[in-house]
Amino acid sequence: MPADPRRVAPRARPAATPSLLYLPDLEAAGAILELPSEDARYVARVCRARAGETVYATDGRGALARLRLASVTAKVSAEVVAVEHVERPRSLVLWCGAPEHGRADWLVEKLAELGVARFQPLECAGEPWPEGRARIERWRRLAVAAMRQSRRAFLMEIGSPVPLAAAIEAMERPVLCWVADPDGSPAEPGLRPGALDIGAIGPSGGFAARERERLGAAGFLPLRLSDGRLRTETAAISLAAWWAAAGPRRA
Amino acid sequence: MPADPRRVAPRARPAATPSLLYLPDLEAAGAILELPSEDARYVARVCRARAGETVYATDGRGALARLRLASVTAKVSAEVVAVEHVERPRSLVLWCGAPEHGRADWLVEKLAELGVARFQPLECAGEPWPEGRARIERWRRLAVAAMRQSRRAFLMEIGSPVPLAAAIEAMERPVLCWVADPDGSPAEPGLRPGALDIGAIGPSGGFAARERERLGAAGFLPLRLSDGRLRTETAAISLAAWWAAAGPRRA
């Protein structure tokens, strides 16, 4: 179940921070941790939390923890009170060709906010992703911020760009596969996401005919997301939103 | 039907420009128009179109036209060859509280791209929209650009901010009303948009309890768009994407 972090066992307490902390090295209950400088600043300066108050944290790999602030001075330390591990009942992997310049950052932010498990950039014919280590680092920071903001227990994975053929080759099965296509079927009640979905979005110029054939041969179902032409980033977030809205009931 | 502008009667021809032109004063077939300077620049400089080629245009009020470029020099003129008027089979009006600073522009762009009929900013308790004539003008330009890009025949209307009570008072009926709510129902197959929908999205701090009560009393159904907490702009685009994906089959 997608757990509400405020319900971390054994009993919920109000949080002193609206967003989760991100503690990749979260330990078992009883441990006392010194918060990384960014989280310490958020706790002490942004939220003005005080010793004794409760905060919630994730390790980005499914653990949600409730902590009690032990000391809030120039440094901030906290005691892990309780930890639970949440299951991810279903996952969406998003394959995406390159959008127009300057439109990828918010795409990454929004996909992470909507709970996409993995963002996989696709190298499509004639439309490469720009190179750059700085870009990957920036995306990772955006994904962490979105995870904290949306109070999720899983950090969105970000792949390095791969050609379509390699992505198809590496597909896990069984999966339900969708390709955004203006000539596809609208999302009628019978079309529903499953436990593991892959959504493929073409680059700004669209998939080439050969790429579209490859996707069809690999079982990708054409899904019409809108009656107008959508930009790459809009189609990607629309597919993720359609997937997210069809989620299971909250426990 | 949401018409494909490439099919404007009497017969389609390939377009010299990937986006529609926006000609608010579009006339009947036979008329010769001089294009406004921005469209002229797009036709001549960006797309390098030539006299004799075909372009498509809308007036933003449902007319789609096929034109033949008559002259492409410092000025660009075109003859209206055929005009059709498209119907809008269903409409979404989006009421939206203020998102965090700097996040409204792309929200407006994406809602227009997804075909929202009207964007109605809501003045919510303690979360006013910033003042500014410049902002309204910028939003209108973004809505025009998104309409052209997505090849739509209707320009998204943009309202001036109003309090929730006034928006409810002015509601057209019959409508289906949705309010984004993390405690609502997921978009199960039974929950489908209708012919005229209103979606309400809270400001960055969420709707106040009293506002939520008012929406409930006015018949707004709580819709859970995600199992995480969404930012205002993400919830708004998610609701529009859910609505857009459930569209009717293309003719």
Interface residues (C-beta under 8 A of the other chain):
Chain A: P2 W106 K110 E113 L114 G115 Q149 S150 R151 R152 D183 S185 P186 A187 E188 P189 G190 R192 L223 R224 L225 S226 D227 G228 R229 L230 R231 T234 I237 S238 A241 W242 A244 A245 A246 G247 P248 R249 R250
Chain B: P2 W106 K110 E113 L114 G115 Q149 S150 R151 R152 D183 S185 P186 A187 E188 P189 G190 R192 L223 R224 L225 S226 D227 G228 R229 L230 R231 T234 I237 S238 L239 A241 W242 A244 A245 A246 G247 P248 R249 R250
